[in-house]
Amino acid sequence: MGLAMVVFKVFVDPENLDKVEAGLRKITEGTFRDLKREPIGFGIEVIRVGYLIPDKVDGAMTKLEDAVKKVPGINEAEVEMLTLI
């Protein structure tokens, strides 16, 4: 069984960045790998966060995506990249 790397692009209000980062690090539906803030303009930053999930387990991606979207303070989250490792 292999692994898949999933990278999410998360949109957050500037006053919630630290709280959302802490929540994203606590997600247990995947193995947390990396988190970066990236400016997109006018003082607004997005969070890019990566997790490892098993590639052959049914529903693993859906569970991870649901967990990310449930973190309080997130306006929008989308899968930016998915690749096998």
N, C-alpha and C positions, 0 to 999 in steps of 0.2 A: 504494500500500500504506500502510495506516494503522498506528497503534500502539495497544496496549492497556496500561493501567496495572493491575498486579496488586499487591494489598496482602496480606501474610501477617501472621498473628498467631502469634507464636512464644513458646512456654512453655519457660522455662529455669530451672534451679536458680540461686539468687542468687550462688553462688560462681563460676558460669560466665558471667556476663553479659558481661564485657569480652572474653573469648575468643570467645564466640559472635558478638558484634557484629563483631569483626575478620573472622571467617569469612564472615559474611553480606555484608560489603562487598567481599570478593574474588570473589564469584560472577560468572562470565562468561556464563552462559546468558541473562542479561537485562542491561539497562542499569540500574545502581543509581541510585535517585533520592533516597530519604529513609529515615531510621531514627530511631525515637523509642522511649524507654522510658516505659511508663505503669504507675503503681501500680494494683494491683487489690485490695489489702488485706493486712493483717497482714505488711507488709514485703515482699510478693511483687510483682515487676514482670513485665510481659510486654513483648516487643519487637514493635513494628509496623514492618515494612520494606516498601518499595515498589520495584518494578522496572518498566521499560518493556520490552515484547516486541512483535515484529511480529504483527499480528492475522491475517494471511493465511498464515502459515507453519505447516504441519501439524506437530504435536508440540512446538511451542515452549513451550507451557504445561506440558506433562508434563516436559520437560527441566528447566525452571526449578523446578518443584515438587520433583522428585527431587534437584536440587542443593541446595535449601534444607534438605530433610529429612536430607541426608547430612552437614551441618555438625556436627562433634563437639560434644557438650554439649547438644543440643536434645532436650527431652523430647517435645514435640509441636509440629507446625506445621500451620496450616490456612489456606486461602485465605479471607480476610475480605471482599475486594472485588475485582471485576474490571470495568473499564469501558473503553470506547473513548475515545481521545483524538483 
